Every structure is written in C-alpha cells, then in structure tokens.
Amino acid sequence: MRLFVAELLKNGDDADLVYLTQSDDYTLARERGFREYPGFSAAKERHDNVLPGFLKRLPPRTRRDFGVYLNAIRIRPETAISDFALLGYSGAKLPWDDFTIIHPFTSAQPPFELLVKVQGCRYLGDALQYEHLSVGMAAAFEEEPDNEKDPDAVRIMIAGRKIGYVPRGLATQVRQWTRNGFGMDATLERINGSKEAPSLFLFLAVKSLAG
C-alpha cells in the first residue's frame, strides 16, 4: 500500500515540499523505514522552491526524444504543459527508488485524459489471468467498501475479474466522478513486466456529465 508522506504545492513558477508529519500515513511510513526525500531533511517540515530538484526525475525537455517520452504517457508533444503539471501527470517514477508523485485531479474539469498505473496487480497471482489480458480491453471501476485495509478502495475490473486497484490519492476522485455522473472510458493501455511481476496501465478518458 502506498503511503503519502509529503505534498508538492505550487508556488508561482516553483513548488514547495511540505512533509505531512501529522498524518497516519507519515507515521506508518516512518515505522516502515522512511526517513526523508533525498536532499530535503524531514527535520524541517517545509522546504521552499524545490521544483528544480524534482525535475531531475523527468527527462530534460531539450532531449531529442522528449516527444517520444510524452507520447508514452499519452500527452501530445505539442501540448503546452508546465513542469509542475508534468510531474503530476507522469508520476515521475524512477526505477531505483520507491517514490512517485500522484496528481489528485481535485480541480480538473472534464473532458481530460490520464494514464493510470494499476496498483496491487502483482499480488493477485493466478487470479489476474495475466495471459488473457490484451491491450485495448475495456475496464470498469467498482467501489470496495468491505476492503479491510482500505474501505475507500476502488477496484479495477476487466471481463468480470479484478486486475488491481486505482492508486491511493486518485481513488477518491474516481469515486466522485462516478457518483457525479461523469462519463469514464477506461481501456488497458500497456502490459509490462511478466506474469510473476506484472505492471499494468490504463488509459482513462473522463468526460462531461453522462447523458
């Protein structure tokens, strides 16, 4: 289960990092070994003007293949997108650490599109039926209030079987979009990894009110 230890808050053309020291997630993360995000001591709750440090998690815009990177995360290369927004849309995940940035989409107004990494799929084992998954399959979302670990969980279903969960931090918004009647079209976008260690991504298009 992902734990939220800090927020990145937009501050003009920059951003500030604020550790969520009073949250249950932060306390549990400390118990599990979390100390700080590299370069920003947790002894200080707030760090100002941190955007340049976090942009190191993204390929530079000057790279010749930067457009290829944008296409891979379903952003058209000609799209005008700020560095701060790109951190959220991309997740800024690196292979050598376990940090990721979750865009909550709390203020986003449809229509818009996003790439969603499926959480928990590797723990399903044979129930995932990895060999029967294919790109383009339609996905649906179902609330799971009886989930003992997270009653706010939203499971992802394909062909009547669970393939994992919406990431924590985005699940609240998916529930709201569903309850408010927004149209949502989700399809399996990428199948990476292996049967033993799968990595799945959905392409989600959120539309205006259904009807």
C-alpha positions in Angstrom: 0.0 0.0 0.0 1.3 3.4 -1.0 1.8 5.9 1.8 1.6 9.7 1.4 4.5 11.4 3.2 4.5 14.9 1.6 2.8 17.3 -0.6 4.2 19.4 -3.5 2.4 22.8 -3.5 2.6 25.1 -6.5 4.2 28.4 -5.6 4.3 30.7 -8.6 6.6 29.1 -11.2 8.1 26.9 -8.5 6.9 24.5 -5.8 7.3 23.8 -2.1 7.6 20.5 -0.4 5.6 20.0 2.8 6.1 16.8 4.9 2.7 15.5 6.3 4.2 14.9 9.7 0.8 14.8 11.5 -0.8 12.2 9.2 -1.3 8.5 9.9 0.4 7.7 6.6 3.6 9.6 7.6 3.7 7.8 11.0 3.3 4.4 9.4 6.0 5.3 6.7 8.4 6.2 9.5 7.7 2.9 11.2 8.5 1.1 7.9 11.8 2.9 7.5 11.1 6.1 5.6 13.3 9.0 6.7 13.2 11.7 4.1 13.1 12.5 0.4 16.8 12.8 -0.6 18.1 16.3 -0.3 15.2 17.6 1.9 15.6 16.9 5.6 12.4 15.8 7.4 13.7 17.7 10.4 12.3 20.7 8.6 8.6 20.4 7.7 8.6 22.8 4.8 11.1 23.3 2.0 10.6 26.2 -0.5 11.5 26.3 -4.2 12.1 22.6 -4.7 10.9 22.2 -8.3 14.4 22.0 -9.8 15.2 19.1 -7.6 12.1 17.2 -8.5 12.5 17.9 -12.2 15.6 15.7 -12.1 13.1 12.8 -12.0 12.0 13.7 -15.6 13.9 13.7 -18.9 15.0 17.2 -19.9 12.9 18.9 -22.5 16.0 19.5 -24.5 16.3 15.8 -25.3 15.7 15.0 -28.9 13.4 12.1 -27.9 11.4 14.2 -25.4 8.3 13.9 -27.7 8.6 10.1 -27.6 8.5 10.3 -23.8 5.4 12.5 -23.9 3.7 10.1 -26.3 4.5 7.2 -23.9 2.5 8.9 -21.2 -0.3 9.9 -23.6 0.5 13.6 -23.8 0.6 15.0 -27.3 4.1 16.5 -27.9 2.6 19.9 -29.0 0.6 20.2 -25.7 1.6 23.2 -23.6 2.1 21.7 -20.1 4.0 23.2 -17.2 6.9 21.4 -15.4 4.7 21.2 -12.2 1.8 19.6 -14.1 4.1 17.2 -15.9 5.4 15.9 -12.6 1.8 15.0 -11.6 0.7 13.6 -15.0 3.8 11.4 -15.4 4.2 10.3 -11.8 7.9 10.9 -12.1 8.8 7.4 -11.1 12.4 6.2 -11.2 13.5 2.6 -11.3 15.9 3.0 -8.4 13.6 4.4 -5.7 10.0 3.9 -4.5 8.8 7.5 -4.7 6.1 8.6 -7.1 4.0 11.7 -7.5 0.2 11.4 -7.5 -1.8 14.0 -9.3 -5.2 14.0 -7.3 -7.1 15.8 -10.1 -9.2 17.5 -7.5 -9.6 20.7 -9.5 -9.6 19.2 -13.0 -12.6 19.9 -15.2 -13.6 17.3 -17.8 -13.0 16.5 -20.5 -9.5 15.3 -19.9 -7.4 12.1 -20.2 -4.9 10.4 -17.9 -2.7 7.4 -17.7 -3.3 5.3 -14.6 -0.9 2.7 -13.2 -2.9 -0.2 -11.8 -1.9 -0.9 -8.1 -1.8 -4.3 -6.5 -1.9 -6.4 -9.7 1.2 -8.4 -8.8 -0.4 -9.7 -5.6 -3.3 -11.4 -7.4 -1.3 -14.3 -8.7 -3.1 -16.7 -10.9 -6.4 -14.8 -10.3 -5.1 -12.0 -12.5 -5.2 -14.3 -15.5 -2.3 -12.3 -17.0 -2.1 -14.4 -20.1 -5.7 -13.5 -21.1 -5.1 -9.7 -20.9 -4.6 -7.7 -24.0 -4.2 -4.0 -24.9 -7.5 -2.3 -25.6 -9.6 -4.3 -23.3 -12.3 -2.2 -21.6 -12.1 -1.7 -17.8 -14.6 -0.6 -15.2 -14.4 0.7 -11.7 -16.1 -0.6 -8.6 -16.0 0.6 -5.0 -14.9 -1.9 -2.4 -16.2 -0.6 1.0 -15.6 -4.1 2.6 -11.9 -3.8 1.9 -10.3 -4.3 5.4 -7.1 -2.5 4.5 -8.7 0.5 2.7 -12.5 0.9 2.7 -12.1 3.7 0.2 -10.5 1.4 -2.3 -11.7 1.3 -5.9 -11.1 -2.0 -7.7 -10.5 -2.2 -11.5 -12.4 -4.9 -13.4 -11.8 -6.4 -16.8 -14.1 -9.1 -18.2 -15.6 -9.6 -14.8 -12.4 -10.2 -12.9 -10.3 -7.9 -10.7 -7.0 -6.8 -12.1 -6.0 -4.4 -9.3 -6.9 -1.1 -7.8 -6.9 2.6 -8.6 -3.9 4.2 -6.9 -4.5 5.8 -3.5 -4.7 9.5 -3.9 -6.8 9.1 -7.1 -9.4 6.7 -5.8 -11.4 9.5 -4.1 -11.7 11.4 -7.3 -12.7 8.3 -9.3 -15.5 7.7 -6.8 -16.6 11.3 -7.1 -16.6 11.2 -10.9 -18.7 8.0 -10.8 -21.2 9.4 -8.2 -21.5 12.7 -10.0 -22.4 11.0 -13.3 -19.3 11.8 -15.3 -18.6 9.5 -18.2 -15.5 7.5 -17.9 -14.0 5.3 -20.6 -11.1 3.1 -19.5 -9.0 0.7 -21.5 -5.9 -1.3 -20.9 -3.1 0.7 -22.4 0.1 -1.1 -21.5 1.0 -4.6 -20.3 4.6 -4.6 -19.0 6.6 -6.9 -16.8 5.8 -10.6 -16.6 3.2 -13.0 -15.2 5.2 -13.1 -11.9 5.7 -9.3 -11.8 3.1 -7.6 -14.0 2.9 -3.8 -14.5 -0.4 -2.6 -16.0 -1.5 0.8 -17.1 -5.0 2.1 -18.0 -5.9 5.0 -20.4 -8.8 6.8 -18.8 -10.9 9.4 -20.6 -13.1 11.5 -18.2 -16.0 13.2 -20.0 -18.6 15.7 -19.0 -21.8 14.6 -17.3 -23.2 11.4 -18.8 -26.4 11.5 -20.7 
